[in-house]
């Protein structure tokens, strides 16, 4: 979680076009984490 939050904070300093990729990567990481929790 901390890495996702840091990545999102870092995205704020990027140009808008690059922010999208950062937010999508964070979203994917969160989805994978939630899927792992659901399987437990």
PDB file of N, CA, C and O in Angstrom:
ATOM      1  N   UNK A   1       0.816  -1.199   0.000  1.00  0.00           N
ATOM      2  CA  UNK A   1       0.000   0.000   0.000  1.00  0.00           C
ATOM      3  C   UNK A   1       0.857   1.258   0.000  1.00  0.00           C
ATOM      4  O   UNK A   1       0.561   2.218  -0.712  1.00  0.00           O
ATOM      5  N   UNK A   2       1.915   1.250   0.798  1.00  0.00           N
ATOM      6  CA  UNK A   2       2.751   2.442   0.867  1.00  0.00           C
ATOM      7  C   UNK A   2       3.349   2.778  -0.494  1.00  0.00           C
ATOM      8  O   UNK A   2       3.434   3.949  -0.865  1.00  0.00           O
ATOM      9  N   UNK A   3       3.762   1.757  -1.237  1.00  0.00           N
ATOM     10  CA  UNK A   3       4.345   1.998  -2.558  1.00  0.00           C
ATOM     11  C   UNK A   3       3.312   2.595  -3.511  1.00  0.00           C
ATOM     12  O   UNK A   3       3.639   3.465  -4.318  1.00  0.00           O
ATOM     13  N   UNK A   4       2.075   2.133  -3.421  1.00  0.00           N
ATOM     14  CA  UNK A   4       1.010   2.672  -4.275  1.00  0.00           C
ATOM     15  C   UNK A   4       0.750   4.130  -3.926  1.00  0.00           C
ATOM     16  O   UNK A   4       0.614   4.968  -4.817  1.00  0.00           O
ATOM     17  N   UNK A   5       0.680   4.431  -2.661  1.00  0.00           N
ATOM     18  CA  UNK A   5       0.438   5.815  -2.247  1.00  0.00           C
ATOM     19  C   UNK A   5       1.584   6.726  -2.676  1.00  0.00           C
ATOM     20  O   UNK A   5       1.356   7.859  -3.101  1.00  0.00           O
ATOM     21  N   UNK A   6       2.813   6.233  -2.563  1.00  0.00           N
ATOM     22  CA  UNK A   6       3.961   7.038  -2.978  1.00  0.00           C
ATOM     23  C   UNK A   6       3.955   7.260  -4.481  1.00  0.00           C
ATOM     24  O   UNK A   6       4.271   8.354  -4.948  1.00  0.00           O
ATOM     25  N   UNK A   7       3.599   6.232  -5.245  1.00  0.00           N
ATOM     26  CA  UNK A   7       3.532   6.367  -6.697  1.00  0.00           C
ATOM     27  C   UNK A   7       2.482   7.394  -7.096  1.00  0.00           C
ATOM     28  O   UNK A   7       2.693   8.171  -8.028  1.00  0.00           O
ATOM     29  N   UNK A   8       1.367   7.399  -6.405  1.00  0.00           N
ATOM     30  CA  UNK A   8       0.317   8.374  -6.712  1.00  0.00           C
ATOM     31  C   UNK A   8       0.772   9.785  -6.346  1.00  0.00           C
ATOM     32  O   UNK A   8       0.464  10.737  -7.063  1.00  0.00           O
ATOM     33  N   UNK A   9       1.492   9.928  -5.251  1.00  0.00           N
ATOM     34  CA  UNK A   9       2.009  11.239  -4.873  1.00  0.00           C
ATOM     35  C   UNK A   9       3.031  11.723  -5.888  1.00  0.00           C
ATOM     36  O   UNK A   9       3.057  12.905  -6.230  1.00  0.00           O
ATOM     37  N   UNK A  10       3.867  10.823  -6.370  1.00  0.00           N
ATOM     38  CA  UNK A  10       4.868  11.193  -7.365  1.00  0.00           C
ATOM     39  C   UNK A  10       4.214  11.574  -8.682  1.00  0.00           C
ATOM     40  O   UNK A  10       4.745  12.413  -9.410  1.00  0.00           O
ATOM     41  N   UNK A  11       3.089  10.983  -9.000  1.00  0.00           N
ATOM     42  CA  UNK A  11       2.401  11.261 -10.260  1.00  0.00           C
ATOM     43  C   UNK A  11       1.964  12.723 -10.342  1.00  0.00           C
ATOM     44  O   UNK A  11       1.835  13.266 -11.439  1.00  0.00           O
ATOM     45  N   UNK A  12       1.741  13.349  -9.226  1.00  0.00           N
ATOM     46  CA  UNK A  12       1.292  14.736  -9.218  1.00  0.00           C
ATOM     47  C   UNK A  12       2.320  15.668  -9.854  1.00  0.00           C
ATOM     48  O   UNK A  12       1.965  16.734 -10.357  1.00  0.00           O
ATOM     49  N   UNK A  13       3.592  15.269  -9.831  1.00  0.00           N
ATOM     50  CA  UNK A  13       4.649  16.095 -10.397  1.00  0.00           C
ATOM     51  C   UNK A  13       4.884  15.832 -11.881  1.00  0.00           C
ATOM     52  O   UNK A  13       5.696  16.511 -12.509  1.00  0.00           O
ATOM     53  N   UNK A  14       4.186  14.860 -12.441  1.00  0.00           N
ATOM     54  CA  UNK A  14       4.376  14.495 -13.840  1.00  0.00           C
ATOM     55  C   UNK A  14       3.411  15.258 -14.747  1.00  0.00           C
ATOM     56  O   UNK A  14       2.385  15.763 -14.291  1.00  0.00           O
ATOM     57  N   UNK A  15       3.748  15.334 -16.026  1.00  0.00           N
ATOM     58  CA  UNK A  15       2.790  15.908 -16.977  1.00  0.00           C
ATOM     59  C   UNK A  15       1.522  15.047 -17.007  1.00  0.00           C
ATOM     60  O   UNK A  15       1.597  13.846 -16.752  1.00  0.00           O
ATOM     61  N   UNK A  16       0.377  15.630 -17.311  1.00  0.00           N
ATOM     62  CA  UNK A  16      -0.885  14.878 -17.292  1.00  0.00           C
ATOM     63  C   UNK A  16      -0.856  13.576 -18.093  1.00  0.00           C
ATOM     64  O   UNK A  16      -1.423  12.577 -17.650  1.00  0.00           O
ATOM     65  N   UNK A  17      -0.222  13.565 -19.238  1.00  0.00           N
ATOM     66  CA  UNK A  17      -0.180  12.351 -20.053  1.00  0.00           C
ATOM     67  C   UNK A  17       0.555  11.219 -19.334  1.00  0.00           C
ATOM     68  O   UNK A  17       0.197  10.051 -19.487  1.00  0.00           O
ATOM     69  N   UNK A  18       1.572  11.558 -18.558  1.00  0.00           N
ATOM     70  CA  UNK A  18       2.319  10.540 -17.814  1.00  0.00           C
ATOM     71  C   UNK A  18       1.604  10.134 -16.521  1.00  0.00           C
ATOM     72  O   UNK A  18       1.815   9.033 -16.012  1.00  0.00           O
ATOM     73  N   UNK A  19       0.774  11.008 -16.004  1.00  0.00           N
ATOM     74  CA  UNK A  19       0.030  10.696 -14.782  1.00  0.00           C
ATOM     75  C   UNK A  19      -0.910   9.520 -15.012  1.00  0.00           C
ATOM     76  O   UNK A  19      -1.090   8.681 -14.129  1.00  0.00           O
ATOM     77  N   UNK A  20      -1.500   9.461 -16.180  1.00  0.00           N
ATOM     78  CA  UNK A  20      -2.461   8.397 -16.484  1.00  0.00           C
ATOM     79  C   UNK A  20      -1.835   7.025 -16.287  1.00  0.00           C
ATOM     80  O   UNK A  20      -2.428   6.151 -15.655  1.00  0.00           O
ATOM     81  N   UNK A  21      -0.639   6.836 -16.826  1.00  0.00           N
ATOM     82  CA  UNK A  21       0.043   5.547 -16.695  1.00  0.00           C
ATOM     83  C   UNK A  21       0.331   5.223 -15.232  1.00  0.00           C
ATOM     84  O   UNK A  21       0.205   4.070 -14.818  1.00  0.00           O
ATOM     85  N   UNK A  22       0.711   6.219 -14.453  1.00  0.00           N
ATOM     86  CA  UNK A  22       0.987   5.998 -13.034  1.00  0.00           C
ATOM     87  C   UNK A  22      -0.280   5.583 -12.288  1.00  0.00           C
ATOM     88  O   UNK A  22      -0.259   4.662 -11.471  1.00  0.00           O
ATOM     89  N   UNK A  23      -1.379   6.274 -12.581  1.00  0.00           N
ATOM     90  CA  UNK A  23      -2.636   5.942 -11.913  1.00  0.00           C
ATOM     91  C   UNK A  23      -3.143   4.561 -12.329  1.00  0.00           C
ATOM     92  O   UNK A  23      -3.688   3.826 -11.505  1.00  0.00           O
ATOM     93  N   UNK A  24      -2.970   4.210 -13.586  1.00  0.00           N
ATOM     94  CA  UNK A  24      -3.380   2.887 -14.043  1.00  0.00           C
ATOM     95  C   UNK A  24      -2.542   1.791 -13.379  1.00  0.00           C
ATOM     96  O   UNK A  24      -3.075   0.743 -13.014  1.00  0.00           O
ATOM     97  N   UNK A  25      -1.252   2.024 -13.222  1.00  0.00           N
ATOM     98  CA  UNK A  25      -0.384   1.049 -12.561  1.00  0.00           C
ATOM     99  C   UNK A  25      -0.776   0.896 -11.087  1.00  0.00           C
ATOM    100  O   UNK A  25      -0.802  -0.214 -10.557  1.00  0.00           O
ATOM    101  N   UNK A  26      -1.074   2.003 -10.444  1.00  0.00           N
ATOM    102  CA  UNK A  26      -1.506   1.947  -9.044  1.00  0.00           C
ATOM    103  C   UNK A  26      -2.829   1.201  -8.924  1.00  0.00           C
ATOM    104  O   UNK A  26      -3.017   0.404  -8.005  1.00  0.00           O
ATOM    105  N   UNK A  27      -3.740   1.459  -9.848  1.00  0.00           N
ATOM    106  CA  UNK A  27      -5.034   0.787  -9.844  1.00  0.00           C
ATOM    107  C   UNK A  27      -4.858  -0.717 -10.015  1.00  0.00           C
ATOM    108  O   UNK A  27      -5.506  -1.505  -9.326  1.00  0.00           O
ATOM    109  N   UNK A  28      -3.987  -1.112 -10.927  1.00  0.00           N
ATOM    110  CA  UNK A  28      -3.742  -2.533 -11.155  1.00  0.00           C
ATOM    111  C   UNK A  28      -3.154  -3.188  -9.912  1.00  0.00           C
ATOM    112  O   UNK A  28      -3.552  -4.295  -9.549  1.00  0.00           O
ATOM    113  N   UNK A  29      -2.220  -2.522  -9.264  1.00  0.00           N
ATOM    114  CA  UNK A  29      -1.623  -3.062  -8.041  1.00  0.00           C
ATOM    115  C   UNK A  29      -2.679  -3.239  -6.959  1.00  0.00           C
ATOM    116  O   UNK A  29      -2.695  -4.254  -6.264  1.00  0.00           O
ATOM    117  N   UNK A  30      -3.554  -2.262  -6.816  1.00  0.00           N
ATOM    118  CA  UNK A  30      -4.617  -2.369  -5.818  1.00  0.00           C
ATOM    119  C   UNK A  30      -5.574  -3.510  -6.150  1.00  0.00           C
ATOM    120  O   UNK A  30      -5.999  -4.240  -5.254  1.00  0.00           O
ATOM    121  N   UNK A  31      -5.914  -3.670  -7.419  1.00  0.00           N
ATOM    122  CA  UNK A  31      -6.794  -4.771  -7.831  1.00  0.00           C
ATOM    123  C   UNK A  31      -6.169  -6.124  -7.502  1.00  0.00           C
ATOM    124  O   UNK A  31      -6.847  -7.022  -7.003  1.00  0.00           O
ATOM    125  N   UNK A  32      -4.873  -6.267  -7.783  1.00  0.00           N
ATOM    126  CA  UNK A  32      -4.184  -7.519  -7.508  1.00  0.00           C
ATOM    127  C   UNK A  32      -4.133  -7.795  -6.009  1.00  0.00           C
ATOM    128  O   UNK A  32      -4.299  -8.933  -5.571  1.00  0.00           O
ATOM    129  N   UNK A  33      -3.903  -6.743  -5.230  1.00  0.00           N
ATOM    130  CA  UNK A  33      -3.857  -6.893  -3.772  1.00  0.00           C
ATOM    131  C   UNK A  33      -5.214  -7.323  -3.239  1.00  0.00           C
ATOM    132  O   UNK A  33      -5.298  -8.223  -2.402  1.00  0.00           O
ATOM    133  N   UNK A  34      -6.273  -6.688  -3.716  1.00  0.00           N
ATOM    134  CA  UNK A  34      -7.616  -7.055  -3.272  1.00  0.00           C
ATOM    135  C   UNK A  34      -7.977  -8.477  -3.694  1.00  0.00           C
ATOM    136  O   UNK A  34      -8.638  -9.195  -2.944  1.00  0.00           O
ATOM    137  N   UNK A  35      -7.555  -8.886  -4.878  1.00  0.00           N
ATOM    138  CA  UNK A  35      -7.834 -10.251  -5.333  1.00  0.00           C
ATOM    139  C   UNK A  35      -7.126 -11.259  -4.433  1.00  0.00           C
ATOM    140  O   UNK A  35      -7.677 -12.319  -4.135  1.00  0.00           O
ATOM    141  N   UNK A  36      -5.926 -10.941  -4.005  1.00  0.00           N
ATOM    142  CA  UNK A  36      -5.183 -11.818  -3.118  1.00  0.00           C
ATOM    143  C   UNK A  36      -5.889 -11.923  -1.758  1.00  0.00           C
ATOM    144  O   UNK A  36      -5.967 -13.002  -1.170  1.00  0.00           O
ATOM    145  N   UNK A  37      -6.391 -10.806  -1.279  1.00  0.00           N
ATOM    146  CA  UNK A  37      -7.116 -10.804   0.001  1.00  0.00           C
ATOM    147  C   UNK A  37      -8.391 -11.649  -0.115  1.00  0.00           C
ATOM    148  O   UNK A  37      -8.717 -12.419   0.788  1.00  0.00           O
ATOM    149  N   UNK A  38      -9.102 -11.499  -1.226  1.00  0.00           N
ATOM    150  CA  UNK A  38     -10.337 -12.247  -1.424  1.00  0.00           C
ATOM    151  C   UNK A  38     -10.099 -13.752  -1.465  1.00  0.00           C
ATOM    152  O   UNK A  38     -10.976 -14.531  -1.092  1.00  0.00           O
ATOM    153  N   UNK A  39      -8.916 -14.164  -1.917  1.00  0.00           N
ATOM    154  CA  UNK A  39      -8.601 -15.597  -2.029  1.00  0.00           C
ATOM    155  C   UNK A  39      -8.226 -16.193  -0.682  1.00  0.00           C
ATOM    156  O   UNK A  39      -8.275 -17.410  -0.504  1.00  0.00           O
ATOM    157  N   UNK A  40      -7.854 -15.349   0.260  1.00  0.00           N
ATOM    158  CA  UNK A  40      -7.404 -15.840   1.575  1.00  0.00           C
ATOM    159  C   UNK A  40      -8.569 -16.307   2.413  1.00  0.00           C
ATOM    160  O   UNK A  40      -8.377 -16.750   3.546  1.00  0.00           O
TER     161      UNK A  40
END
